[in-house]
Amino acid sequence: MLSPKYRKLQDSLAGLPGIGKKTAGRLAMHIITQKSTNSLDIANAITDAIQSISHCSICNMLSETDPCPVCEDKERDNRLLCVVENTLDVYLFEEIHSFKGRYFVLGHLLSPMHGIGPDEIRFDLLTKYLQDNPVEELVLALSPSVEGETTISFIAEQLEKSSIRISRLSTGLPFGSNIEYANSVTLANAFRNRTNL
Ligand SMILES: [Zn+2]
């Protein structure tokens, strides 16, 4: 009979995005047979990250501190707010070094079919952010997908009566793609050539 502990590890790994049951099995076997400090280092790194990283109460980005380093940075341009789906997107924009504004992380894209509504994308927190800060332009830097378009339409509609200029990334990104996979040049261009809504 197979080890129940091996099974448990395999099932846990198979729950990760992009990992099928077979790959999970290979990974589980590798982790167990390595028996070196490497596997324990991975386990410790996971525990440490889970325990010390949470959401910034201002911008919703994942961070070890609250407020996060971006919200604490006094050098940034308060007039420009880049709205992204997740914290990884913040890292992408930070890598292109041309954005000096602030961020707001939705955490999800709207998907009524999957039960993801305005509460899940923290629209309440975004509204509070806009009340508390002198934002002049809101850049909706979301993936060009059905969910991305739904989210862009919703936010643009909700803020229609505000004086904030709302823009989106240019259409240089292929539809259905995730901005996570765009290279930094494409992303920088899409940002530079953003269009008003
Ligand atoms: Zn923050």
Residues whose N, C-alpha, C, O or C-beta is under 5 A from the ligand:
A	BS01	ZN	C56 I58 C59 N60 M61 P67 C68 C71
